[in-house]
C-alpha cells in the first residue's frame, strides 16, 4: 500500500532542468500525479483551478515561494 496514492503534487520552478529532475525523482519514488508550473503566478492559477494539490515550491525569481503560499 502506497501512503501517497491519490495525491496530486504541484512542482514549481522557473528552471526547466529542476522541474525535470524533481519530476523524475517523484515519479520514481512516489505513486502520485504531478502537475508542473514554471512560475509562482502559474502555480497560483493551477492551485485555484484544482484545490486538491500539495504545493512544492523549489525556487523561482519572479514570485518568491513564501509569496505564492
GIHU-V143036 format. One line per field, one symbol per residue. phi: phi as a letter, one per 30 degrees, with the letter a starting at -180 (. if undefined). psi: psi as a letter, one per 30 degrees, with the letter a starting at -180 (. if undefined). burial: I if it has 24 or more other ideal C-beta (glycine too) atoms within 12 Angstrom, else O. A space follows every 50 residues. Layout:
phi->???
psi->???
burial->???
This chain:
phi->.cdceidbcccbadceddedddddddddcbcbcccbbcadddddeddddb ddbccccdaacdbdedddd
psi->kkffkflkkjkkkgjeeeeeeeeeeeeefkilkkkkkgleeeeeeeeefj fhlkkjjdkleejlefee.
burial->OOOOOOOIIIIIIIOOOOIOOIIOOIOOOOOIOIIIIIIIOIIIOIIOOO OOIIIIIIOIOOOOOOOIO
